[in-house]
Amino acid sequence: MPVQLFLTYAPSLPPLQINISCPSTGLQKVIEIDDEKRLQNFYERRMAQEIDGGVLGDEFAGYVMRITGGNDKQGFPMRQ
């Protein structure tokens, strides 16, 4: 079962806040990404797409992550 991602991003501000959760264990972690090179992996992605966890760093290598939602700076949610 893939780990779930919830993205919070404001295009004018560099940090992307990612909420990583694993529903089967109930664990949750929030990280912020400032690196533009790592942010490029999230551009042009849609909800329910799966990405390799290694793009977030070595800590998440080997995980498959699915984008389950997100919102922008004003709080508008992602639409499918």
Contacts in CASP RR format, 6 or more apart in sequence:
PFRMAT RR
TARGET T0000
AUTHOR 0000-0000-0000
METHOD contacts of the structure
MODEL  1
MPVQLFLTYAPSLPPLQINISCPSTGLQKVIEIDDEKRLQNFYERRMAQE
IDGGVLGDEFAGYVMRITGGNDKQGFPMRQ
1 23 0 8 1.000
1 24 0 8 1.000
2 50 0 8 1.000
2 63 0 8 1.000
2 64 0 8 1.000
2 65 0 8 1.000
2 66 0 8 1.000
3 20 0 8 1.000
3 21 0 8 1.000
3 22 0 8 1.000
3 53 0 8 1.000
3 63 0 8 1.000
3 64 0 8 1.000
3 65 0 8 1.000
3 66 0 8 1.000
4 20 0 8 1.000
4 21 0 8 1.000
4 22 0 8 1.000
4 23 0 8 1.000
4 65 0 8 1.000
4 66 0 8 1.000
4 68 0 8 1.000
5 18 0 8 1.000
5 19 0 8 1.000
5 20 0 8 1.000
5 51 0 8 1.000
5 65 0 8 1.000
5 66 0 8 1.000
5 67 0 8 1.000
5 68 0 8 1.000
5 69 0 8 1.000
6 18 0 8 1.000
6 19 0 8 1.000
6 21 0 8 1.000
6 67 0 8 1.000
6 68 0 8 1.000
6 69 0 8 1.000
6 70 0 8 1.000
7 16 0 8 1.000
7 17 0 8 1.000
7 18 0 8 1.000
7 19 0 8 1.000
7 42 0 8 1.000
7 67 0 8 1.000
7 69 0 8 1.000
7 70 0 8 1.000
7 71 0 8 1.000
7 78 0 8 1.000
8 16 0 8 1.000
8 17 0 8 1.000
8 18 0 8 1.000
8 19 0 8 1.000
8 70 0 8 1.000
8 71 0 8 1.000
8 72 0 8 1.000
9 16 0 8 1.000
9 17 0 8 1.000
9 42 0 8 1.000
9 70 0 8 1.000
9 72 0 8 1.000
9 73 0 8 1.000
10 72 0 8 1.000
10 73 0 8 1.000
11 72 0 8 1.000
11 73 0 8 1.000
12 73 0 8 1.000
13 73 0 8 1.000
14 34 0 8 1.000
14 36 0 8 1.000
14 39 0 8 1.000
15 32 0 8 1.000
15 33 0 8 1.000
15 34 0 8 1.000
16 32 0 8 1.000
16 33 0 8 1.000
16 39 0 8 1.000
16 42 0 8 1.000
17 30 0 8 1.000
17 31 0 8 1.000
17 32 0 8 1.000
18 30 0 8 1.000
18 31 0 8 1.000
18 32 0 8 1.000
18 33 0 8 1.000
18 56 0 8 1.000
19 28 0 8 1.000
19 29 0 8 1.000
19 30 0 8 1.000
20 28 0 8 1.000
20 29 0 8 1.000
20 30 0 8 1.000
20 31 0 8 1.000
20 56 0 8 1.000
20 60 0 8 1.000
20 65 0 8 1.000
21 27 0 8 1.000
21 28 0 8 1.000
21 29 0 8 1.000
22 28 0 8 1.000
31 56 0 8 1.000
33 39 0 8 1.000
33 56 0 8 1.000
38 55 0 8 1.000
38 56 0 8 1.000
38 57 0 8 1.000
41 51 0 8 1.000
41 55 0 8 1.000
42 51 0 8 1.000
45 51 0 8 1.000
45 67 0 8 1.000
46 67 0 8 1.000
46 80 0 8 1.000
47 67 0 8 1.000
47 68 0 8 1.000
47 69 0 8 1.000
47 78 0 8 1.000
47 80 0 8 1.000
48 66 0 8 1.000
48 67 0 8 1.000
48 68 0 8 1.000
48 80 0 8 1.000
49 66 0 8 1.000
49 67 0 8 1.000
50 64 0 8 1.000
50 65 0 8 1.000
50 66 0 8 1.000
50 67 0 8 1.000
51 64 0 8 1.000
51 65 0 8 1.000
51 66 0 8 1.000
51 67 0 8 1.000
52 62 0 8 1.000
52 63 0 8 1.000
52 64 0 8 1.000
52 65 0 8 1.000
53 60 0 8 1.000
53 61 0 8 1.000
53 62 0 8 1.000
53 63 0 8 1.000
53 64 0 8 1.000
53 65 0 8 1.000
54 60 0 8 1.000
54 61 0 8 1.000
54 62 0 8 1.000
54 63 0 8 1.000
56 65 0 8 1.000
69 77 0 8 1.000
69 78 0 8 1.000
70 77 0 8 1.000
70 78 0 8 1.000
71 77 0 8 1.000
71 78 0 8 1.000
END
